[in-house]
Amino acid sequence: MKWTDTLDIAIELAERHPDVDPTKVNFVDLMRLVMTLPGFAESEKHCGEKILEAIQMAWIEEIE
């Protein structure tokens, strides 16, 4: 998985962290959660605020 796989990341986050409210996760913590997902293969230097925002929005939509 890469940073641009926002939907796949969101699905994985929703499955692995069902008790976490994505609206309450700051971007630093979100980046850390994404980087610990199995199969995630990119470094934080390829990540930016827009990508994290897209992941967060996809995660919110995934749990609704």
Backbone bond lengths (Angstrom), bond angles and torsions (degrees), N, CA, C in turn:
res aa  C-N    CA-C-N  psi(-1)  N-CA   C-N-CA  omega(-1)  CA-C   N-CA-C  phi
1 M - - - 1.446 - - 1.522 110.00 -
2 K 1.324 114.09 148.39 1.462 120.52 178.38 1.522 108.91 -125.94
3 W 1.328 116.06 169.50 1.463 120.97 -179.00 1.523 112.05 -56.21
4 T 1.317 117.62 -32.63 1.459 120.68 -176.88 1.529 113.40 -77.43
5 D 1.311 117.90 -7.73 1.468 122.18 178.15 1.531 109.94 -84.26
6 T 1.321 116.02 57.02 1.465 120.71 -170.21 1.528 113.06 -60.08
7 L 1.322 118.27 -42.05 1.457 120.04 -178.84 1.526 111.22 -67.35
8 D 1.322 116.95 -44.61 1.472 120.24 178.02 1.528 110.68 -60.71
9 I 1.319 116.33 -40.97 1.466 120.82 178.89 1.521 109.80 -64.26
10 A 1.330 116.79 -44.48 1.465 120.76 -179.39 1.527 111.83 -61.48
11 I 1.314 116.50 -42.53 1.470 120.62 178.43 1.517 110.10 -62.32
12 E 1.315 116.35 -45.12 1.462 121.62 -179.96 1.529 110.94 -62.83
13 L 1.324 117.42 -43.06 1.465 121.34 178.61 1.527 111.20 -63.47
14 A 1.318 116.51 -42.71 1.468 120.67 179.70 1.530 111.15 -62.86
15 E 1.329 116.97 -38.73 1.462 120.85 179.52 1.525 112.33 -72.43
16 R 1.312 117.12 -39.58 1.469 121.44 -175.36 1.523 113.68 -84.63
17 H 1.328 117.10 -22.25 1.468 120.48 -177.04 1.532 110.81 -133.01
18 P 1.355 116.37 62.97 1.469 119.21 -176.21 1.537 113.37 -66.09
19 D 1.307 117.20 -20.62 1.465 120.65 -178.11 1.534 112.99 -92.56
20 V 1.338 117.58 2.01 1.466 121.59 -179.01 1.526 109.51 -97.41
21 D 1.321 116.66 130.63 1.456 122.55 175.17 1.526 108.28 -87.58
22 P 1.344 118.07 110.56 1.462 119.93 -175.67 1.531 113.70 -63.00
23 T 1.319 117.80 -20.26 1.466 119.65 178.29 1.517 111.54 -74.04
24 K 1.319 117.47 -14.62 1.456 122.27 -178.46 1.526 113.27 -102.76
25 V 1.336 117.60 -1.07 1.462 122.07 -176.92 1.531 109.23 -90.31
26 N 1.324 116.58 124.44 1.468 119.00 176.63 1.530 109.03 -78.87
27 F 1.323 115.54 165.08 1.464 119.79 -173.39 1.526 113.25 -65.75
28 V 1.309 118.20 -31.83 1.470 120.43 177.99 1.528 109.72 -64.35
29 D 1.331 116.47 -46.33 1.466 120.23 178.73 1.532 111.22 -67.73
30 L 1.327 116.55 -38.29 1.461 120.08 178.85 1.527 110.45 -61.95
31 M 1.317 116.95 -43.96 1.457 120.35 178.45 1.533 109.94 -60.49
32 R 1.299 117.20 -41.96 1.467 121.16 179.10 1.530 110.87 -63.78
33 L 1.342 117.22 -43.01 1.466 120.45 178.86 1.526 110.88 -61.93
34 V 1.313 116.50 -43.52 1.471 120.48 -179.44 1.525 110.59 -63.78
35 M 1.323 116.49 -44.34 1.465 120.00 -176.12 1.529 113.03 -67.68
36 T 1.331 117.94 -17.55 1.465 120.45 178.36 1.527 112.76 -93.79
37 L 1.335 117.22 -0.36 1.463 119.31 178.69 1.528 110.16 -69.17
38 P 1.338 116.84 139.93 1.466 119.73 176.74 1.535 109.90 -61.81
39 G 1.288 116.17 135.09 1.452 120.61 178.17 1.517 114.35 86.07
40 F 1.330 117.23 -1.30 1.457 119.27 177.39 1.514 108.09 -80.55
41 A 1.350 116.31 129.28 1.460 119.04 -168.41 1.526 114.95 -130.59
42 E 1.324 118.11 33.27 1.457 118.75 177.62 1.523 110.13 -128.66
43 S 1.312 114.97 162.13 1.459 119.44 179.44 1.527 110.06 -93.91
44 E 1.307 115.18 166.82 1.453 120.14 -178.57 1.525 112.58 -68.13
45 K 1.307 117.61 -19.03 1.470 119.42 -178.80 1.529 112.18 -68.57
46 H 1.332 117.41 -16.58 1.464 121.28 177.31 1.523 112.04 -92.74
47 C 1.305 116.76 5.40 1.454 122.04 -176.45 1.527 110.36 -105.00
48 G 1.323 115.40 145.35 1.453 120.16 176.58 1.516 110.29 -141.43
49 E 1.310 115.70 175.46 1.460 121.15 -176.89 1.531 111.93 -60.88
50 K 1.331 117.43 -39.30 1.467 120.22 -179.50 1.525 111.61 -64.62
51 I 1.308 116.96 -38.89 1.466 120.59 178.28 1.520 110.01 -66.58
52 L 1.317 117.12 -45.69 1.459 120.43 179.44 1.528 111.07 -62.61
53 E 1.315 116.46 -38.36 1.458 120.38 178.05 1.532 110.39 -64.36
54 A 1.313 117.11 -41.62 1.467 121.36 178.42 1.525 111.19 -64.16
55 I 1.326 116.80 -40.70 1.462 121.21 177.67 1.526 109.67 -63.94
56 Q 1.327 116.52 -46.16 1.459 120.67 -179.19 1.536 110.95 -61.34
57 M 1.317 117.75 -43.99 1.467 121.10 179.56 1.536 110.77 -64.68
58 A 1.308 117.32 -41.36 1.466 120.67 177.75 1.532 111.28 -64.72
59 W 1.320 116.98 -37.17 1.470 121.62 178.16 1.521 109.38 -65.88
60 I 1.314 117.39 -43.70 1.471 121.21 178.54 1.530 109.61 -60.48
61 E 1.326 117.15 -45.91 1.468 120.92 178.63 1.519 111.68 -64.10
62 E 1.306 117.18 -35.78 1.466 122.04 -179.04 1.525 111.34 -64.18
63 I 1.310 118.73 -37.63 1.475 119.96 -177.02 1.520 112.98 -87.34
64 E 1.329 117.35 -10.01 1.477 119.38 179.15 1.505 112.70 -83.23
